[in-house]
Amino acid sequence: MDFALETKGLTKTYKRGRIQALKALDLQVPKGCAFGLLGPNGAGKSTLVKTLLGIVRATSGSATLLGVDYRKVDSRRSVGYLPEGHRFPSYLTGRTLCDYFGKLSGLRGDELKRQIDEKLEWVGMKEWADTKVSKYSKGMAQRVGLAQAMLGNPQLLLLDEPTDGVDPVGRMELRQVIKRQREKGVTVFFNSHLLSEVEQVCDRVAIMHHGAILHQGTVKELIQNITGGQGTLHVRFAVSRVDEALAQKLGTIAPWGQVDGGFMMTLTGAQGITPVVDLLREQKIEIFAIEPQHANLEEAFIQLIGRQANKSVGGTH
Amino acid sequence: MQAFLAIVQDTWRQSKQQWVFLILLVMLGSVTGLFCAGTKVYRHNDGSDEKHAQTLIWRWQDKPDEKMAREDGWEGIYANHISKQQGRDELLLEADKKVNEIEEDALVLKQEWMARRREIGIDPVEARFAALQRERAAIQEELTQAKKDNAPEDRLKAIQDRLDAKSSEIAPVETKLNELNLQLSEIDQRYKPVAQRLADAEKAKSDLSLRLMKEAREEVKRRSADISDLQKALEATLMDLTTFLTVLTMLGFIAASSGYFPGLIAQGSVDSVLSRPVSRLQVFLGKYVGGLALISAALFACWLATFVSMGAISGVWHWRFFSALPMTLLSVALLYAIVAWVGLMTRSATLALVTGYFFYLVVDTAVSVMIQLAPMMPLFSDMKWIVTLAEIIKATFPNFALMRASAVASVANVPIFEWQPILVAFVWLGLLLYTSYSRFRRTDF
């Protein structure tokens, strides 16, 4: 399989090895896919991207970008990057910013002008192209950031929190732009905290925690492997008061709690439904909803990170 | 190359947004314009030969000021250089030392004299004597006035009696004072020849100074016999302009350039640049050369405008004026390298700005004093280690005053150029750029 991005034992340590930001990372991103890198804050997601682009120097290991050694300048020739929390120079306008980065990517003349107009139009910023970056809202700056990343028609797009600060409509528009890129065969590498976003955009994901990859594969595989493919059932019931005896009985079956104007019990799989319904009927408690919940990425992510947290707590004690 | 030019262009965009850079450009243009538009050719019309028939003066002057004539200034600079080159300064220093030694002898005697005065208690006697004399003078005045006013005889007699009494009162005090002064006369006797020696030495020094300057001036006349006054005046004007432009550029460019590197490496800004297919060397050099290219373009415009204007005004096309440009740029490049170094190490534009001014205004002045004035001062010239230290600093530490002097000297049509400051500057420039780039190359952003 051809990989747009591949790392082998990529390691980054700080303070003479005392802090391990990347732990011998092995990661493969196939060409043409939309790949989501997930992880809690401080997992090392941005460090990984920066290391691949030479912004941060790796301590050991190797990596390739589109088959070229990441340490070579040429490896970045067909790569677009939108950094997280970027602060583009305030003296530039959207157009001059694209002009600057386009030239750095090797574009020139009419082709550069054409691409600047095209990319700004794609992200809906053509109207604001001649306004100073300092006057942009966070969402506008993100859009221009995405435009500059797409200059030169890169084959690999590394997007670090691309929808950060963008309103819901804007997020949808940016997703469309990213989707179009995918359709053109561009590999999109997506760092995001918004799991629903990743689920909508990406077909492959990796979950990173404390500098290591915990899991990588398709979204489906991830959900299946972590949650066992089982969804949950939410049983909603209304009662004026839950006495101690009932509370004990409910607790032995599944977790439950008070939610807007009633109570809700969460069951894993369908096996526990009969005893719950029997119990509630016996107590003459009104059941007003039984809602099946499909297993999703967010659930899988939380479960996986939760397990890791438990492991590390267990390991500590 | 294109990426490099993109960074240069970005530096220009950044500069255009800085009022300090625009002010610098306006000031450079104004000074150049003042020199060019304010200068005119003056023809003496006094029968002088062709070489001395014309000079340059300010447009608002009626005729050349003899003491401030531009060709005279040119000859002064050349004469100073020749004096230094031929060791005349050392002769003057020797004479200075001699005066200093005699002054020290005189000081010893003066201290002895003061101690003796205190010992014999002459000061209160002198004060008493002076007070009595003032009182007698007042009575004498009163008597004169009374006579003028035809005062009655008895009043005149009364005043005369008071005058006599005062004279009688003064006599013993005067006698006492004379006795005491006699006790001081031995020291006075010893002081007299020293004072004479001091006067002789000072006169000798003054004569020597005049003679040496005269000799230097004569040598300048001899060496520059084929250079016209107009040429000399033009060169002097261009030297002055070089000085002004260099100082202005240095002061303005510190402020303009202090934000270039901290801005480049600011968190969130450098990532986008480094993610492009450009090497860190290209980014570093692009920013450094970019900043330098801008100020070079501005200075070149000033130089060209001056060359053309002065050529048109005087009819003398002085190509050597352009040789001061690389010298000036070297000074700017070195100062920019210092500012960039601090900016890269600290990521602070403010610290780069403050350090730039501190280096240029305080450190450089201190180094100038140390290497140029200290060896010439009699007090320090006796201390061998100070002279040695000054030589070491001169050979190892960059000095903008010396570099400016070299830049100014390169304009003149005579060999007064000094290479040493230029070589030291090149070594420092190399070291600063190398260490700055090493830091930039190794940093994780």
HADDOCK unambig.tbl for C-alpha pairs under 7 A between the chains (distance, minus, plus):
assign (segid A and resid 53 and name CA) (segid B and resid 275 and name CA) 5.37 0.50 0.50
assign (segid A and resid 55 and name CA) (segid B and resid 271 and name CA) 6.30 0.50 0.50
assign (segid A and resid 55 and name CA) (segid B and resid 274 and name CA) 6.05 0.50 0.50
assign (segid A and resid 55 and name CA) (segid B and resid 275 and name CA) 6.92 0.50 0.50
assign (segid A and resid 55 and name CA) (segid B and resid 444 and name CA) 6.07 0.50 0.50
assign (segid A and resid 55 and name CA) (segid B and resid 445 and name CA) 5.76 0.50 0.50
assign (segid A and resid 56 and name CA) (segid B and resid 444 and name CA) 4.37 0.50 0.50
assign (segid A and resid 56 and name CA) (segid B and resid 445 and name CA) 5.95 0.50 0.50
assign (segid A and resid 57 and name CA) (segid B and resid 444 and name CA) 6.23 0.50 0.50
assign (segid A and resid 73 and name CA) (segid B and resid 277 and name CA) 5.12 0.50 0.50
assign (segid A and resid 73 and name CA) (segid B and resid 278 and name CA) 6.12 0.50 0.50
assign (segid A and resid 73 and name CA) (segid B and resid 279 and name CA) 6.19 0.50 0.50
assign (segid A and resid 74 and name CA) (segid B and resid 277 and name CA) 5.97 0.50 0.50
assign (segid A and resid 76 and name CA) (segid B and resid 275 and name CA) 6.64 0.50 0.50
assign (segid A and resid 76 and name CA) (segid B and resid 276 and name CA) 5.91 0.50 0.50
assign (segid A and resid 76 and name CA) (segid B and resid 277 and name CA) 4.95 0.50 0.50
assign (segid A and resid 77 and name CA) (segid B and resid 276 and name CA) 6.89 0.50 0.50
assign (segid A and resid 77 and name CA) (segid B and resid 277 and name CA) 5.06 0.50 0.50
assign (segid A and resid 81 and name CA) (segid B and resid 272 and name CA) 6.95 0.50 0.50
assign (segid A and resid 81 and name CA) (segid B and resid 275 and name CA) 6.68 0.50 0.50
assign (segid A and resid 83 and name CA) (segid B and resid 271 and name CA) 6.72 0.50 0.50
assign (segid A and resid 83 and name CA) (segid B and resid 272 and name CA) 6.76 0.50 0.50
assign (segid A and resid 85 and name CA) (segid B and resid 268 and name CA) 6.03 0.50 0.50
assign (segid A and resid 86 and name CA) (segid B and resid 268 and name CA) 4.08 0.50 0.50
assign (segid A and resid 86 and name CA) (segid B and resid 269 and name CA) 6.02 0.50 0.50
assign (segid A and resid 87 and name CA) (segid B and resid 268 and name CA) 4.86 0.50 0.50
assign (segid A and resid 87 and name CA) (segid B and resid 269 and name CA) 5.21 0.50 0.50
assign (segid A and resid 88 and name CA) (segid B and resid 269 and name CA) 5.43 0.50 0.50
assign (segid A and resid 89 and name CA) (segid B and resid 269 and name CA) 6.89 0.50 0.50
assign (segid A and resid 91 and name CA) (segid B and resid 14 and name CA) 6.14 0.50 0.50
assign (segid A and resid 91 and name CA) (segid B and resid 17 and name CA) 6.41 0.50 0.50
assign (segid A and resid 100 and name CA) (segid B and resid 6 and name CA) 5.99 0.50 0.50
assign (segid A and resid 100 and name CA) (segid B and resid 10 and name CA) 6.89 0.50 0.50
assign (segid A and resid 103 and name CA) (segid B and resid 2 and name CA) 6.65 0.50 0.50
assign (segid A and resid 103 and name CA) (segid B and resid 3 and name CA) 5.93 0.50 0.50
assign (segid A and resid 103 and name CA) (segid B and resid 6 and name CA) 5.97 0.50 0.50
assign (segid A and resid 104 and name CA) (segid B and resid 3 and name CA) 4.53 0.50 0.50
assign (segid A and resid 104 and name CA) (segid B and resid 6 and name CA) 6.42 0.50 0.50
assign (segid A and resid 104 and name CA) (segid B and resid 276 and name CA) 6.13 0.50 0.50
assign (segid A and resid 104 and name CA) (segid B and resid 277 and name CA) 6.98 0.50 0.50
assign (segid A and resid 104 and name CA) (segid B and resid 278 and name CA) 6.92 0.50 0.50
assign (segid A and resid 105 and name CA) (segid B and resid 276 and name CA) 5.76 0.50 0.50
assign (segid A and resid 105 and name CA) (segid B and resid 277 and name CA) 6.07 0.50 0.50
assign (segid A and resid 106 and name CA) (segid B and resid 2 and name CA) 6.86 0.50 0.50
assign (segid A and resid 106 and name CA) (segid B and resid 3 and name CA) 6.85 0.50 0.50
